[in-house]
């Protein structure tokens, strides 16, 4: 009887795992232009939302790129790798996320943002000011 319960428990765990399959926006993405790699995953504080951190930045050997353009001078010395770049995206359909924020370390500004998985396996990321949005297409890192 106990063996039957074990198999039933394993079967339920397998079904639950399949139901929690990764969203197509999750993973490592290379930004347009190839200057950085971003890890997109559920937010640590709220697994129902999507966040992303900078996992790698193109730099000279031995260099540690910093958040030089941050408007808060106290934050300019922090390294870019490990920095939260996208946060608090809410699901709005299969492979679509809206209502988030994206930080652009190139200019130190944060924008309202949305992202969606494209049919070709790329990720469309948009940053908006009012009704004007600029989009980038990121490729999945190999």
N, C-alpha and C positions, 0 to 999 in steps of 0.2 A: 504494500500500500504506500509506503514512504517513497519508493522509487517512482510510483505513478505521480505523486505530488511534485517530485523533483522535475520530472519531464514536463508536467503541466506548467510549472514555474518557469522553466527554460523556454517553453513555447511562448508564454506570455511576454517574457523579456524580449524575445526575438521580434514579436509583433510590435511591441512598444518601440523598439529601436528602429524598425522600419518606418513607423509612423513619424518618428523624429528625424527623418533623413535630412541631410544638409540642404539648405536653400542654395539655388544656383549662384547667388552673389557671394557665398562664403568661399574663402580660400585666399591664396596669394595672387595679387594682381600687379602687373608692371604698368606704371603710369604712362600716359601718352608721352612720347619722347624718350622713355626708358630711364629717366633719372632717379626713379625710386620704385620700391616694391612695398605694397601695402597689404597687410593681413586683415581681412574682413571676417568677422565672427560675431556671434551674439555678444551683447554687452555684458560685462561681468556683473554689473549692478542690476540689470534687468534683461534676462534671457529672451524676452519677447521683442527686444529691440536689437538693431544691428549697429556695430561699431567697427572701427578700424584703426590700426596703429601702423606707424612707419616701421617696416622690418629691415630695410636696407636703403641706403642712399649712395648714388654714384659720387665718389670722392677720390682725391689723390691718395696714393698709398700712405698710410699712417695718419691721415687727416681724420678729424672727428667733426663732421658738420654740425653746426650749432643753430639754434633758433634766432639768428641774428636780426631778423626783421620783426620780431614780436613787439607790439606796441608797449608792453610791460617790460621795462628795461631790466627788471629783476629776473625775467625768464630768458633773456637772450643768451645766457651761457649754457642752457640745457641742451643736451645732444638731441638731434632730430630722430635718431633711431630709438624706437620705443615710445615716441611721442604720439598721443592720441590725435589723429587727423580727422576722422569722421566719427560722429556720435549721434545716438538717439534716433536712428531711423526706425520708422514704424512700418509694418507690412501694409501694402495696399493692393495686393494681388500676387499671383504666382511670379516670383522673381522680381517683384517691384517693391520699392521702399521709398517712403516720402517723409517729410517733416523733420529731416535730420539737419545737422550742421556739418560743414566741411571747413577745415582750417587750411589756408594756403600759406605755407611757410615762406614762399617766395616774396610775399608782400605783407605778411603778418595779419591778414584779414580773415574773418570768419563769415561764411555765407550760408543762407538757407539752401538746402540741397535735397536732391532726390537721386536715386540710382535704380537701374534696371538691367537685368540680364538680357542680352541680345540673342536671337536665335543662332548666330554664328559662334557663340561661346565667349564673346567679349562682354565687357561691362560698360554701360553708359553711365557716366557720373556728371551731374549738372549742379553748378553753383549759381544761385540767383540773387539779384538785387532788385527788389520790387518785382516787376513782371519780366525783366530782362534776364535771361539765363545763358550761360556759356557751358557747353558740353565738352567732355573729353571721352575718348574711348580707351579703356584699359584692356590689356590682353592678359589672359591667365598665365601666371608664371609656370615655367616647366620644371 
